[in-house]
Amino acid sequence: MRLTFIHPAIGHRKNESYLRSWQMEPLPVATLKGLTPADIETRFYDDRLELIPFDAPTDAVAISVETYTAKRAYQIASEYRKRGVPVIMGGFHATLVPNEVARYADTLVTGEAEAIWNEVIDDLRHNTLKSHYQGYQTDLTQVQVDRSLFKGKRYLPIGLIETGRGCRFPCEFCAVQTFYQRRYRRRDIDSVLKELSLLKQEKKIFFFVDDNFAGSLRESREILPELAQAGVRWVTQMSINAAHDETFVQQLAHAGCRGVLIGFESLNEDNLRQMNKQVNTIQGGFGSALANLRKHGIAVYGTFVFGYDHDTPESFGEAVSYAREQGMYIAAFNHMTPFPGTPLYTRLEREKRLRFEHWWLDDNYHYNDLPFFPAHLTPQQVTDGCLEARHAFYNWRSIFQRSWHNRSDFFMFRNYFPINMMHHNEISSRNGYPLGDENWSGPLLEAK
């Protein structure tokens, strides 16, 4: 039996290659491959890197769907379904809006797939696929990653590894709390170390893709000594509260952590309260936490969002100035995105502030458009403000100025300029990027 995995792109512009910074290894595909019996012939096509051979023989297609990739995923599904190939769809978006995704899939998988993937495969063998499989949360011992599908594909040279899932914070805008029900689970450290040992000869740095590496400080502390012995460099995502604990930051650095992505979101405390992200206001704000990270040589990737009710035209420049003054390694300046299934989406829908009924499917929506009406700014002001912020942060003067703050670790400093140049070069390319393939035509083929 033959099974084809597909990772859809956000979209494609006519006559343009896909953005390089969006070309990381798709870890969910490797996880499903690890759960698939060895006697099943598997193929994998990454829509971001290669053309999909829709006419290649296969018995079924599995597609993981995110909100930003949903439109393209439905286009791909339509191509296979009109060829008589059954389509299995899962992923975050499938759980957030199952009724929508079910329209374009023969089989829908909601929740986490690890616990029920064997059942899906067995039904596929016997030609008895159900229309819906409901996954559930496990202790993550069933996670088995097989990256053989990535061989020969030109991804960014960073190894992705999962050490935990979920986050306990109730941030209004975050789909993670909806999908994982505000539960945090740590993966078995022996499995993580096994993955690291297999990959450390070919990868120089790793990205622990956890939604919040500090989702449990106690459990994080327990695995740091083991990571220190592994002798690898890594970056991760975590909440700012953990950086207020200097002992923990020191342990991070000793364990090989070289950088952290932190969601600062806003410099305005009223915005943070409205986001339900009061964790960002503890112990007087960001200052002491950033000082701890600097002291121990951990670079910062800061993310800021705009469009909340207390933003003003000055908010964009203030965020850029702060990120530059703090010497952030890189930073993101994006509009707030109301993902379906989140409290933010529900609130904006109730307040009749959504600009599009389903922005991720609307032909008039493009990347960096604001999907809702802000309280005191226009949608265009937010779009323009984000774009100007990126230009200001990634101009040459800012890049050279910030390099001085990021020279303590030779490996990170060596990669500082290439990474910042990549972001500098892609600012205009990202703006207005289409959701879905501009070259694709025809109606989406619904399953029901």
C-alpha atoms as one frame of an Amber mdcrd trajectory, in Angstrom:
protein
   0.000   0.000   0.000   1.170   3.508  -0.825   0.561   6.573   1.352   1.545
  10.107   0.345   2.199  12.879   2.882   1.794  16.497   1.768   2.906  19.663
   3.541   1.068  22.594   1.915   2.589  26.032   1.416   0.803  29.171   2.545
   0.432  29.940  -1.145   2.362  30.686  -4.296   2.915  33.874  -6.224   3.154
  33.621  -9.982   6.749  33.327 -11.189   8.266  33.697  -7.686  10.043  31.176
  -5.500   8.806  30.506  -1.981  10.180  32.549   0.898  13.348  30.993   2.279
  12.637  31.833   5.937   9.438  29.745   5.741  11.275  26.564   4.734  11.866
  24.661   7.978  11.410  20.920   8.313   7.718  20.041   8.913   8.005  18.022
  12.118   4.366  16.755  12.138   5.026  14.859   8.899   8.058  13.130  10.427
   5.959  12.220  13.464   3.261  10.588  11.329   5.934   8.776   9.333   7.347
   7.413  12.587   3.936   5.974  13.443   3.381   4.408  10.019   4.218   0.680
   9.676   7.359  -0.057   7.676   5.542  -2.232   5.140   3.613   0.785   3.840
   5.355   2.622   1.013   5.419   6.321   1.862   6.186   9.386  -0.191   6.393
  12.996   0.864   6.046  16.197  -1.109   6.647  19.619   0.400   4.629  22.182
  -1.519   7.048  24.918  -0.392  10.011  23.253  -2.113   8.769  21.214  -5.057
   5.977  20.575  -7.516   3.490  17.940  -6.403   3.123  15.073  -8.946  -0.629
  14.675  -8.592  -0.737  11.803 -11.094   1.813   9.649  -9.238   0.076   6.462
  -8.026  -0.978   6.449  -4.373  -3.716   4.848  -2.283  -4.317   7.846  -0.018
  -3.004  11.306   0.805  -2.493  12.772   4.293  -2.392  16.562   4.671  -1.750
  18.512   7.881  -3.677  21.797   7.786  -2.869  25.062   9.536  -5.098  28.125
   9.270  -2.700  29.999   6.987  -2.292  26.948   4.723  -5.969  25.918   4.658
  -6.809  27.444   1.278  -3.819  25.834  -0.411  -4.534  22.535   1.362  -8.052
  22.487  -0.092  -6.657  23.170  -3.566  -4.276  20.229  -3.213  -7.052  18.020
  -1.834  -9.247  18.922  -4.794  -6.545  17.787  -7.226  -6.288  14.390  -5.548
  -9.998  13.893  -5.006 -10.823  14.530  -8.665  -8.342  11.722  -9.416 -10.243
   9.421  -7.062  -7.617   9.433  -4.308  -9.012   9.601  -0.736  -7.751  12.544
   1.310  -7.055  12.436   5.058  -6.788  15.822   6.778  -5.720  16.728  10.301
  -3.737  19.352  12.160  -4.527  22.463  14.188  -7.039  23.932  11.734  -8.913
  20.641  11.472  -9.487  20.716  15.223 -10.335  24.435  15.349 -12.924  24.317
  12.530 -13.708  20.626  11.886 -16.912  21.246   9.932 -15.063  23.362   7.387
 -12.149  20.955   6.890 -14.532  17.987   6.631 -16.013  19.557   3.498 -12.745
  18.955   1.613 -11.569  15.689   3.195 -12.772  12.124   2.903 -11.414  11.508
   6.386 -11.002  14.066   9.175  -8.602  13.591  12.100  -9.113  15.977  15.008
  -7.002  16.307  18.126  -3.629  14.614  18.439  -3.057  11.806  15.957  -0.534
   9.652  17.871  -3.131   7.665  19.777  -5.317   6.786  16.779  -2.993   6.755
  13.736  -2.661   2.964  13.856  -6.455   2.706  13.619  -6.487   5.051  10.616
  -3.809   2.970   8.881  -5.583  -0.320   9.636  -8.853   1.016   8.226  -6.992
   2.295   5.171  -5.589  -1.213   4.589  -9.093  -2.685   4.673 -10.681   0.106
   2.636 -12.910   1.034   5.584 -11.764   4.588   6.350 -14.175   6.418   8.642
 -15.225   9.982   7.989 -13.901  11.141  11.390 -11.301  10.015  13.924 -11.043
  11.821  17.244  -7.514  11.856  18.638  -6.760  12.478  22.275  -3.873  13.562
  24.473  -1.321  10.950  25.459   1.795  11.006  27.622   3.890  11.515  24.449
   5.651   8.173  24.787   4.095   7.259  21.439   5.965  10.034  19.647   8.405
   8.398  17.233  10.004  10.718  14.711  11.250   9.443  11.348  13.000  12.134
   9.295  13.895   9.865   6.381  11.257  11.650   4.305  13.332  14.844   4.468
  16.355  13.366   2.722  17.412  15.399  -0.299  15.166  18.359   0.496  16.700
  21.802   0.983  15.466  22.963   4.367  16.994  25.600   6.593  19.973  24.006
   8.388  18.364  23.750  11.820  17.112  20.579  13.477  13.598  20.679  14.898
  12.880  18.646  18.025   9.892  18.585  20.341  10.544  18.318  24.087   7.057
  19.266  25.286   3.588  20.349  24.214   1.085  22.937  25.291   1.009  26.015
  27.481  -0.960  26.786  30.623  -1.387  30.515  30.021  -4.855  31.707  28.869
  -3.762  34.261  26.247  -6.849  35.419  24.355  -5.311  35.211  20.894  -3.543
  31.847  21.161  -4.803  28.729  19.399  -2.423  26.573  21.462  -4.603  26.925
  24.562  -7.626  25.803  22.530  -5.933  22.806  20.921  -4.149  21.550  24.042
  -6.796  22.716  26.536  -4.252  24.699  28.584  -2.384  21.530  29.514   1.397
  21.191  29.405   3.181  17.849  28.932   6.902  17.155  28.903   8.271  14.487
  26.600  10.477  11.696  27.911  14.043  13.041  28.010  15.568   9.748  26.856
  13.608   9.977  23.589  14.751  13.560  23.116  18.383  12.634  23.749  18.131
   9.745  21.289  16.928  12.131  18.585  19.726  14.568  19.379  22.376  11.867
  19.184  21.121  10.793  15.752  21.099  14.334  14.391  24.021  16.109  16.057
  26.505  14.977  13.417  24.582  16.732  10.636  23.001  19.670  12.496  24.923
  22.443  14.225  21.970  23.955  16.069  18.545  22.754  17.135  15.196  24.418
  17.619  13.106  22.956  20.439   9.694  23.738  18.983   7.783  23.553  22.276
   4.970  26.071  22.570   6.534  27.096  25.888   9.746  25.371  26.995   9.103
  26.856  30.446   5.550  25.527  30.574   6.633  23.804  33.777   9.762  25.281
  35.354  10.143  22.246  37.594  10.111  19.789  34.706  12.344  22.024  32.600
  14.941  22.177  35.362  14.941  18.395  35.561  15.984  17.886  31.933  18.538
  20.707  31.666  21.438  18.714  33.210  20.802  15.944  30.665  20.775  18.458
  27.820  24.041  19.910  29.121  25.676  16.488  28.787  24.373  16.171  25.201
  26.678  19.035  24.219  24.459  20.686  21.601  23.451  24.265  20.842  19.747
  24.994  20.807  17.121  27.710  20.735  13.533  27.529  21.900  10.331  29.416
  22.728   9.388  30.342  26.253   7.368  32.802  28.322   9.063  35.855  29.820
   8.319  34.847  33.431  11.021  32.158  33.314  13.692  34.721  32.412  13.098
  36.580  35.694  14.635  33.556  37.428  18.370  34.111  36.936  19.274  30.661
  38.245  17.053  29.094  35.607  18.554  31.302  32.891  22.035  30.294  34.002
  21.008  26.630  33.790  19.594  27.231  30.294  22.886  28.683  29.113  24.896
  25.843  30.691  22.617  23.320  28.930  23.433  24.806  25.526  20.598  27.283
  25.052  21.785  30.081  22.739  18.526  31.876  22.022  14.886  32.178  23.051
  11.801  33.384  21.216   9.679  35.420  23.597   6.245  36.883  22.882   6.479
  40.421  24.255   3.324  41.243  22.263   2.945  44.839  23.458   4.645  47.481
  25.563   1.223  48.723  26.699   0.001  47.123  29.929  -3.651  47.777  29.060
  -3.166  45.768  25.882  -1.512  42.951  27.835  -4.420  42.856  30.266  -6.899
  42.729  27.386  -4.890  39.867  25.865  -5.111  38.078  29.206  -1.321  38.039
  29.234  -0.637  39.535  32.637   2.349  37.193  32.936   4.236  39.795  30.884
   3.705  42.434  33.565   5.116  40.553  36.557   8.167  41.829  38.449   8.006
  45.226  36.821   7.949  44.142  33.183  10.633  43.005  30.773  13.778  44.839
  31.941  15.224  42.492  34.569  14.346  39.387  32.526  16.190  40.708  29.468
  19.147  41.679  31.632  19.381  38.084  32.885  19.370  36.727  29.338  22.056
  39.184  28.228  24.214  38.388  31.236  24.280  34.708  30.327  24.724  35.167
  26.588  21.263  34.072  25.436  20.046  35.897  22.338  16.447  37.098  22.081
  13.977  36.777  19.226  11.232  39.163  20.258   7.725  39.157  18.797   5.339
  42.105  18.896   1.733  42.307  17.709  -0.443  45.276  16.827  -4.124  46.048
  16.420  -5.229  45.765  20.026  -7.529  48.401  21.438  -4.888  50.561  23.128
  -2.503  50.792  20.176  -1.782  54.201  18.661   0.191  55.327  15.603   3.194
  55.649  17.907   3.051  52.025  19.122   4.984  50.664  16.135   7.982  52.973
  16.495   8.064  52.483  20.254   8.306  48.706  19.821  11.097  49.023  17.238
  13.054  51.424  19.442  12.721  49.074  22.397  13.809  46.031  20.383  16.819
  47.915  19.048  17.797  49.317  22.444  17.638  45.812  23.915  19.808  44.486
  21.083  17.396  41.757  20.048  18.924  39.215  17.693  15.853  39.317  15.451
  12.281  40.480  15.985   8.845  40.147  14.403   6.324  42.968  14.064   2.976
  41.521  13.014  -0.683  42.359  13.274  -2.792  40.434  15.749  -4.394  37.460
  13.997  -7.799  36.178  15.150  -7.501  32.431  14.633 -10.802  30.548  14.580
 -11.621  28.783  17.791  -9.782  31.303  19.983 -11.384  33.667  22.514 -10.118
  36.598  20.407 -11.966  35.392  17.320 -15.138  34.803  19.338 -14.949  38.289
  20.863 -14.340  40.086  17.578 -17.118  38.084  15.931 -19.482  39.027  18.755
 -18.469  42.700  18.460 -18.997  42.507  14.649 -15.412  43.630  14.033 -14.294
  40.905  11.620 -13.581  42.254   8.127 -13.964  38.831   6.474 -16.300  36.016
   7.381 -13.408  33.552   7.023 -10.271  35.551   6.277  -8.120  32.460   5.591
 -10.345  31.541   2.620 -11.247  34.983   1.298  -9.751  35.824  -2.106  -9.404
  39.448  -1.011  -7.212  38.596   1.961  -3.417  38.496   1.670  -0.604  38.054
   4.172  -0.159  41.196   6.324  -3.751  42.387   5.757  -5.563  43.018   9.026
  -8.570  40.667   9.292 -10.523  42.860  11.731 -11.352  46.476  12.551  -9.159
  47.897  15.340 -10.588  50.261  17.935  -8.603  53.437  17.183  -6.594  52.734
  14.027  -7.633  51.811  10.517  -6.747  48.372   9.144  -4.411  50.035   6.657
  -2.627  51.924   9.443  -1.866  48.617  11.166  -0.677  46.985   7.941   1.524
  49.974   7.077   2.780  50.282  10.648   3.929  46.648  10.730   5.684  47.054
   7.394   7.453  50.242   8.473   8.498  48.593  11.736  10.152  45.734   9.868
  11.984  48.140   7.589  13.203  50.160  10.586  14.366  47.111  12.535  16.072
  45.410   9.600  17.732  48.443   8.024  21.516  48.289   7.831  22.088  50.755
  10.641  19.933  48.711  13.009  21.556  45.435  11.963  25.055  46.744  12.648
  23.989  48.446  15.871  22.389  45.275  17.246  25.327  43.104  16.217  27.344
  44.683  19.048  24.901  43.172  21.563  25.088  39.716  19.987  28.809  39.048
  19.834  29.307  37.052  23.052  28.747  33.661  21.384  30.850  33.094  18.263
  28.438  30.629  16.646  25.434  32.932  17.049  27.446  35.957  15.948  28.680
  34.136  12.853  25.081  33.480  11.836  23.751  36.866  12.933  24.360  38.732
   9.665  23.070  35.995   7.277  19.886  35.619   9.317  19.255  39.356   9.540
  20.010  39.790   5.840  17.473  37.081   4.990  14.796  38.945   6.932  15.912
  42.249   5.398  15.558  40.845   1.891  12.135  39.292   2.460  10.249  42.268
   3.944   8.633  43.332   0.696   8.178  39.761  -0.543   6.109  38.780   2.486
   3.804  41.778   2.247   0.636  40.909   0.358   1.640  37.263  -0.095  -1.325
  35.230  -1.377  -3.084  32.520   0.577  -3.454  29.734  -1.968  -1.703  29.274
  -5.291  -2.276  32.128  -7.749  -1.601  29.654 -10.576  -4.399  27.321  -9.491
  -7.848  27.646 -11.020 -11.131  25.842 -10.715 -13.673  25.279  -7.944 -12.671
  23.518  -4.756 -13.987  19.968  -4.839 -16.041  19.203  -1.755 -16.265  15.716
  -0.304 -19.816  16.088   0.953
